[in-house]
Each structure stands twice: as C-alpha cells, then as structure tokens.
Amino acid sequence: MQTRKEYVEQLKNKLDEWNIELGKWEDKARGAKTDLTIEYEMRMDDLRKKRDEATDKLKELQAGSEEAFKELKAGADSAWAALREAFDKARTHFQK
C-alpha cells in the first residue's frame, strides 16, 4: 500500500504533466479559427474545473492526518479519475 507521501507526490507529478498539456492546448486554441476556439475554450473550461477540484483534494490530502488518509484518498481517487477521463477525451479531440 502506498504511503500518503508517495500518493501525494504521484498526484503532484501527474497534475504537473496535465498543466503542461493544458497550456499547449490553450496555445493551440488561440491559433484556431473562431468556431474552433469556442469549442476549445468550452473543453478547456471543463478541464480547468476538474483540475481545480483535483487540486483541492490534493491539498486536503496534504493537510490531513495519516489516520484520515484512507478516507480522503477515496475522494481524491474519484476527483483524479474524473480529471484523467476529461484529459483523455480532450487529448483525443485536440490531436485531430
């Protein structure tokens, strides 16, 4: 079983990767035609919202005690799964 520290570090690293990828998509959206820009912005707004939710869960994990880790981990897993799914869908769309 992962320790809280290992789990938090893993989430931080993945969040950093996704932030870099989101930045690339934002650059791509700026160069897109007007109709595509609107679609890109809508998708990126959803990604930002899910990213912020996952970041909040990460902060809760960092601030929580070892005893609360198991309970907090379940909520974090759910938020990260939603973010991962959103990024996978966006990645498929933006790579067109």
Contacts in CASP RR format, 6 or more apart in sequence:
PFRMAT RR
TARGET T0000
AUTHOR 0000-0000-0000
METHOD contacts of the structure
MODEL  1
MQTRKEYVEQLKNKLDEWNIELGKWEDKARGAKTDLTIEYEMRMDDLRKK
RDEATDKLKELQAGSEEAFKELKAGADSAWAALREAFDKARTHFQK
2 10 0 8 1.000
4 61 0 8 1.000
4 66 0 8 1.000
4 69 0 8 1.000
7 61 0 8 1.000
7 69 0 8 1.000
7 73 0 8 1.000
7 76 0 8 1.000
8 58 0 8 1.000
8 61 0 8 1.000
8 62 0 8 1.000
11 54 0 8 1.000
11 58 0 8 1.000
11 61 0 8 1.000
11 76 0 8 1.000
11 80 0 8 1.000
12 58 0 8 1.000
14 80 0 8 1.000
15 51 0 8 1.000
15 54 0 8 1.000
15 55 0 8 1.000
15 58 0 8 1.000
18 47 0 8 1.000
18 51 0 8 1.000
18 83 0 8 1.000
18 87 0 8 1.000
19 51 0 8 1.000
21 87 0 8 1.000
21 91 0 8 1.000
22 44 0 8 1.000
22 47 0 8 1.000
22 48 0 8 1.000
22 51 0 8 1.000
25 40 0 8 1.000
25 43 0 8 1.000
25 44 0 8 1.000
25 90 0 8 1.000
25 94 0 8 1.000
26 44 0 8 1.000
28 40 0 8 1.000
28 94 0 8 1.000
29 36 0 8 1.000
29 37 0 8 1.000
29 40 0 8 1.000
29 41 0 8 1.000
29 44 0 8 1.000
30 37 0 8 1.000
31 37 0 8 1.000
32 40 0 8 1.000
40 94 0 8 1.000
43 89 0 8 1.000
43 90 0 8 1.000
43 93 0 8 1.000
43 94 0 8 1.000
44 90 0 8 1.000
46 86 0 8 1.000
47 83 0 8 1.000
47 86 0 8 1.000
47 87 0 8 1.000
47 90 0 8 1.000
50 79 0 8 1.000
50 82 0 8 1.000
50 83 0 8 1.000
50 86 0 8 1.000
51 83 0 8 1.000
53 79 0 8 1.000
53 82 0 8 1.000
53 83 0 8 1.000
54 76 0 8 1.000
54 79 0 8 1.000
54 80 0 8 1.000
54 82 0 8 1.000
54 83 0 8 1.000
56 79 0 8 1.000
57 72 0 8 1.000
57 75 0 8 1.000
57 76 0 8 1.000
57 79 0 8 1.000
57 80 0 8 1.000
58 76 0 8 1.000
60 72 0 8 1.000
60 76 0 8 1.000
61 69 0 8 1.000
61 72 0 8 1.000
61 73 0 8 1.000
61 76 0 8 1.000
64 72 0 8 1.000
END
